[in-house]
Amino acid sequence: MSDTFYITTPIYYVNDMPHIGHIYTTVMADAFARYQRLKGKKVTFLTGTDEHGQKIEKAASSQGIRPIELADRVVARYHDLWKLLNISHDDFIRTSEDRHKKAVAAIIERITAAGDIYKGEYEGWYDSRDEAFVPDSQVKDGVDTESGNPVERLSESSYFFRLSAFQDRLLEWYRANPECIRPKSRYNEVLRFVEGGLKDLSISRTSLSWGVPYPGDEDHVVYVWLDALTNYISALGFGSDDETRYDEFWPASLHLVGKDILRFHCVYWPAFLMSAGLPLPDQVFGHGWWLQDDAKMSKSVGNVVRPDHLIHRFGADALRFFVAREMSFGQDANFSDEAFLERYNADLANSLGNTASRTTAMMTRYLGGLVPQPTDEGPVPEAAAVAVEKYIQHMDALEPNRALEAAWQLLATIDVFLQERQPWNLAKNGDDGKAELDSVLYAALEGLRIASILAEPFIPGIAAELRAQLGAGELPLDMNGATRWGGLPAGTRLGEAQPLFPRVDIKAYLKEAEQENEKKAEAAAIAAGDLITIDDFAKVKLKVGLVKSAEPVPKSKKLMKVMVDIGEGEPRQLVAGIGERYSPADLVGRRIVVVANLQPTKLMGVESRGMLLAASIDGAPYLLSADDEVPPGTGVK
Ligand code: MSP
């Protein structure tokens, strides 16, 4: 078995800010990278950004900046986010870097030498306003469904990769390596697709300037996927003067991607590599999607997705844990605040946080914070051994959610064990209970230490904090430390106890989340230009009115019939819901503001020919007034 492990995330487009989907892939890749490091592997973990192409060019020009400026901005966001989330990548590749351009040129040279590239005509739907080709799938009745622009059939000169010639070789590769694409359902999907036949692939454009220059033909730039996929070897120095890292780490152990881009990684990429005579990756894993029901998001409590907020409020590890534990790796899952909070309270605040804080508190109270010498630790050592074994099996099989489940079973065993043995009662028995008390607390401490190693790939920050609290901060951090019971030496002094994950009041949080979301939606509507013009406002005729008389509408608690002079000779009759705060005597003689051009309506059978203006506090009306010297009928603007 190789002692190296090379894992990659997709490189993310820079026309979009990072969101939960990008976070997910990167967090999972980070967990696998950390796990392989715990196993003693020499790991390279790569992430980065995909900066070329028409979408980025367009996004930049709409903001009035150059593409590289847009890329720099978004890259800064990614760096900040990965730092905040404790992502342990070893390298960050940007396709705008020279090292990448060199690698792209190098792979194209090899593919050309193999005779798999020819020059031809690319024909497609062209949008002359945006000066770009639009994918067939995006065109309906001669219009680009995304931009609404008309499109026409046009062709341009393009280099093509002879993908059609790779069908048999690809099928052979899939069949000889049934694990090369996972999960199995996606393997089958790709197989079916390739069995259906492959078309040659356009790999260059003349209608685009923001890209890697095509080697030897300055009219062309390399088209997106050949450029993007090559990042996995350019980051290792492929095509540079020093290819030692490439030699050491290629082929990749695992390309982790979302299912949306599986085909590119399982069809195009291996075909490019085959043509170039380079080794193929060991495995591509296509995970599922996080779904959110947009329509419900702002309205219904419990479905308000705010990853930034979750990180700031609950910490990076809480979000990392949730996404890893909640999603069955490979399938889709729904992201909701409610699910997040429930897992947070159950698994983090309770199973982990509470078990740890009870143990350390009892250690301080009963044993002065010094790790005791055990004699019989009950069922915990066995439970730990089982948990570690299952955990390793599941991590190796890329079932991270199940690995976490196994680790949490150990915590459950510790919890039940403490309930059963009741150290608080043993402590009351003086010397008689001492040996058992020592053993019980040792078992809990040692079990927690092992759990902290299993948790490390997922919640590295809190795992380190827990280890420090247990007095295990200085012990080597690796899988050997998890497989060996008794690693925590007697006599060790515990660190300072701190709550790891304080419990959350779910109802209160969700209410607060909903309110904030409504505010955001309002602000977004304004930011999106959802504003009215002065002409819109001028349609509303507002006038100062003098209240002549007022009386309650029969059988109504709230409604009041009000006669108001608005300078028309005859007073206007209005019906207003102000009866709970104002009596007729409060109203008569008052100068108020009236909407004079509202369509008449009937309220409880009484006609109302306008509306008076009032501020509303929790539904209670507070009338707007005008100064005494303003004559009735004066316009309000
Ligand atoms: N630039 C290409 C990838 C090139 S790789 C050589 C790209 N970029 S992207 O910014 O659109 O990122 C796509 C990836 O983000 C997906 O493959 C997936 O890993 C992740 N996700 C984006 N949205 C997602 C969800 N809603 N759920 C889970 N992950 C998804 O495609």
Residues whose N, C-alpha, C, O or C-beta is under 5 A from the ligand:
A	BS01	MSP	P10 I11 Y12 Y13 G21 H22 Y24 T25 D50 A228 L229 V257 G258 I261 G288 W289 W290
